[in-house]
Amino acid sequence: DHGTARELGKLIAGVVAVEGNPRAFAGRDLVADLNSAFDGQHYGQFNWDQAWAMLALRAAGAPIPSAAAQALLSDAVNGGGWGFAPGMNAEVDSTGLVLQALVAAGVPPTTTVIVAARAYLQTQQNSDGGFPVRAGGASNAPSTAYAVMGLVAIGENPLAPTWRQSGGSPIDALLRAQSAAGGLAGTSGDNDLQATAQSIPA
């Protein structure tokens, strides 16, 4: 049992990142395991399952079913933006992740839903340059990182004037969240492992 498609997708991405073979890992073909979870449209019940499955397939050099990308596009709320699961209100983290997955699947950044998602992210950015989970909340490192990675995926420059607020850019916000020890602030304090790991790619 490898858990959800989300967990399996992360495992595949990690194996590929260290130049391992996800088709022969601990005696298992992880790509085949992941594809066995596909029901013709979805890899699981959550948008994060779908997105991580698609990112993992791209990392492994495996084809991403066009139906999976179309389902994820259809699961956007209010024309742009995604929540953790279909039908949930949009938030920054999920939107940033899904944008990466859609681009990985070959969906053009000019697609209407992606253009709307970009506009959604712009409405969520705080004056300090960072991003909250949703507008009205405080900026945090993981949400800012997911926003940055989603923007970069669709061809946006997070250092451009468009994304620079009075408090600076999203990257400035991430750097302010970093402690002298090198970690980034998260739920466990100034040097939160998860927040740091999520912020490094951004």
Secondary structure by P-SEA (a helix, b strand, c coil): ccccaaaaaaaaaaaaaaccccccccccaaaaaaaaacccccccccaaaaaaaaaaaaaacccccaaaaaaaaaaccccbbbccccccccccaaaaaaaaaaaaaccccccaaaaaaaaaaaaaccccccccccccccccaaaaaaaaaaaaaacccccccccccccccaaaaaaaacccccccccccccccaaaaaaaccc
